[in-house]
Amino acid sequence: MLSTNAFLRYIPPAAYAVLLVGAFGVGEGYKIAVIFFGIIFFLITMIVDVFDGIDQRYLDMARLDGRRWGEIVCYVIIPWSLPRLIDVGRINLGAAWTFLVIGEMVGASSGLGYLIVVSQRFSQIADIYWAMAAFGFIGWFLDSLLKYLSRALSPWFYAVALKQ
Amino acid sequence: MSGASVHVLLVDLRFDDGPRVIKHADFIVEDGEILGIMGPSGSGKTTLLRAIGGLEDKINGLCRIERPGKIGMMFQDYDCFPWMSVRGNLEFSSRGTKTDTARQIELLSRFGLLKWAEAWPWQLSGGMRKRLGVARCIVADPDLLLLDEPFGSLDYRTKLEVSDVTVKYVKQNRKKAILVSHSVDDLMMLADRAVISQTTPLSLEFKCERSESSAGMLDILERLEDAKFRHELISLTTKLIGAA
């Protein structure tokens, strides 16, 4: 399953953008599809890595505590993985912005990606800078939000895991 | 389950088709007894404990544990779940048998953690965290405690304090414990009896002999086959006996 994932991960959505237009038409569906196919295979790999890396000792402790599989998932696997999954989200959010620009290159009539494409075509340098600044600001805001969320939900991670 | 001794018999254990990790281990742990198992690093001590605790799913060979009862285990460097509060840890490890808040409070108070019941484990000192580890381990009232180098990273004073509560639990409640360590120090502080492993590459044999005193333990060590290991242990033990 993972080798299929590796195969698909290396095909950039820009290579099959025309096929996506054929499947989803030009519009929101197409943009979402480009972003989805752009990051989903990376997401799968990184999420599998997180769960693969779970500290076996905590699972052992829970097993010896006589906990059932469902309880181990809820009380051990999810709390252990959560801050790491949020980190995966932060990294892939950055990649998603790149695919948004690609998505808005075709068929869009508004949006930051569209603005950049049009500004490039007509050499409107100032607009390119504005769009870049907007990307940076929105990215920074979302990243900070996720970081805050991670610290609020998993304070232990920053106190313990990062020191080890 | 108190009142019955635990008989451990492990023969020819290996992971899948890999090399043998334990050749032969055969011993009995009596009521109220802490059995110490000592051997050099890589001799299979932790695997032995994990096999007894039923944590090794991929192990093949004869693995028979008679009357183990409820098992509790303390891992090296892992005392509690860091994402649960002090009380949360005790609740989780109570095994849901009964939500015995009174027992949790009694344990927290006995281990000097009552004031810290709602704190996170990482807000505690090393010694307090280890005490929480012991409390977590015994909250469900296990019959057999498996201790995997549990006090390795503690300073001497804390080690004394934590081993004291562990010994009391085993002795007063007539429970059983198996302690695994490469430290003569830990063994002499806690164990009633010593089992020494003599290792050849990737195989292991346990000889079970009773040591009634520190001097008795020296006798056992004298008979070890591995010269380097024997020399190290004897010099350490002599030093400890001299200091006592």
Interface residues (C-beta under 8 A of the other chain):
Chain A: R57 Y58 D60 M61 A62 R63 L64 D65 G66 R67 Y75 V76 P79 W80 S154 P155 W156 F157 A159 V160 A161
Chain B: R50 G53 L55 I71 G72 M73 F75 Y78 F81 P82 W83 M84 F92 S93 R95 G96 W120 P121 W122 Q123 A140
